[in-house]
Amino acid sequence: MISQEGNIEQVQHIASKETQSYLTKIANEGFYQEFYNVPLENEVEIDAVSGATLTSEAIIKTTEALINLYRNDFEDKLVEDRNMASFQLIAINSIWWVLHLFIIALFYIYGFQKKYKKTKRDVKILSIISVLYIGFFLNSSFTYVSLIHPFLETSLSSFVALYALFSLLGAVWSKNIYCQYVCPYGHLQRISLGLTNKQFVSTFFMPHKWVKRIRDFIAVILVTGILLGLRSWGSFEVFPDLFGLDFTSYWFGVSLLLIVINLKYPFIWCRIACPTGAVLDKVSEFSKATKK
């Protein structure tokens, strides 16, 4: 909504293909209130929400595009006199993203280094930190979608771009460090396994080669669909709604169900359905093949 004085009165999200937990996060952190009384002239800076950077940046740019699209329809003289030809909304990321990225980088460094032995105790501590910090606090797990954004002409924030770079390098230089040492949902499965009776755990119900084929097939279908314009397919992930505590989302229920099944069949999501794991494993396999 635009006021008679030529300022933004209200920005409201109606519908999109964004992950609901990220939309809830930015709403709870007062993101939409930042637009109140913003003048329609020159460049205006809006703070993006850490942990939902792409979502908040998308809304900022959409708001700017809508205002510029309909600016000629404003009839009020005060609005016409504004310097709207140069109106631009700029997403500003808090400097805290540097600290967040540094802490995440430590996970990759730990996974990559070979000087210090990775004990069960150390991995357990790493798992707890990953679940609490990367999961519940940041809700900022890496996904394969970040890798295909450039092909969709979608820009990445510095945080997401470097996060993706770390994950790629972790797959190229080692054996998929992200899935082994960084992913909070993978660590949550590991923690839950440590709390269950070992006698309850069973061997997987399907041969490894078929498990791998199913996961690769899911990844190919999802990547193809997203590249063809089915952007909502990028929401095929269990962690955003779980760590965002979005109790209304069916993905929240699915993620909890998979944790329960994980007690019987360890890492079932990672092994048979995770598209991010499939993409990074392929990168790792291709890297090893080129080094031979």
Secondary structure as GFF3:
##gff-version 3
##sequence-region A 1 292
A	DSSP	beta_strand	7	8	.	.	.	ID=ss1
A	DSSP	alpha_helix	20	28	.	.	.	ID=ss2
A	DSSP	three_ten_helix	32	35	.	.	.	ID=ss3
A	DSSP	beta_strand	38	39	.	.	.	ID=ss4
A	DSSP	beta_strand	43	47	.	.	.	ID=ss5
A	DSSP	alpha_helix	53	70	.	.	.	ID=ss6
A	DSSP	three_ten_helix	71	73	.	.	.	ID=ss7
A	DSSP	alpha_helix	77	80	.	.	.	ID=ss8
A	DSSP	three_ten_helix	84	86	.	.	.	ID=ss9
A	DSSP	beta_strand	88	92	.	.	.	ID=ss10
A	DSSP	alpha_helix	96	112	.	.	.	ID=ss11
A	DSSP	alpha_helix	120	129	.	.	.	ID=ss12
A	DSSP	pi_helix	130	137	.	.	.	ID=ss13
A	DSSP	alpha_helix	145	148	.	.	.	ID=ss14
A	DSSP	three_ten_helix	149	152	.	.	.	ID=ss15
A	DSSP	alpha_helix	158	173	.	.	.	ID=ss16
A	DSSP	alpha_helix	177	177	.	.	.	ID=ss17
A	DSSP	pi_helix	178	182	.	.	.	ID=ss18
A	DSSP	alpha_helix	184	194	.	.	.	ID=ss19
A	DSSP	three_ten_helix	198	200	.	.	.	ID=ss20
A	DSSP	alpha_helix	208	227	.	.	.	ID=ss21
A	DSSP	three_ten_helix	231	235	.	.	.	ID=ss22
A	DSSP	alpha_helix	239	243	.	.	.	ID=ss23
A	DSSP	alpha_helix	250	262	.	.	.	ID=ss24
A	DSSP	alpha_helix	268	272	.	.	.	ID=ss25
A	DSSP	alpha_helix	275	291	.	.	.	ID=ss26
###
